[in-house]
Amino acid sequence: MKNIELAPDKMFYSIGEVAKMFDENTSLIRFWEKEFDIIKPKKNAKGNRQFTPADIENFKLIHYYVKDLGLTLEGAKRKLQEDSNDGVAKMRIVEKLTAIKARLNELKENM
């Protein structure tokens, strides 16, 4: 799982920024937006999507279910309905463990 940090003062992210955060194509971001009701970006006057930090957190959870756990989209939708709080907690634990592992590997390389 990739550790994604959001800028504390930034209110909106473009679709390109979101795609880059997750190392995915913008087409996948648009597809997931259509598939998952919890993703609701605002659109500016030009029609460009503006994703909030809450949208990014929801993308993290969806990405965790689909890419890391290997669930189908239907399985991810079911998990979101069943236990979104439990899923968020598990995802955050995995994020922290991944960051710790990366730090330990970095320390090991510098010895």
Secondary structure, 3 states (H helix, E strand, C coil): CCCCCCCCCCCCECHHHHHHHHCCCHHHHHHHHHHCCCCCCEECCCCCEEECHHHHHHHHHHHHHHHHCCCCHHHHHHHHHHHHHHHHHHHHHHHHHHHHHHHHHHHHHCC
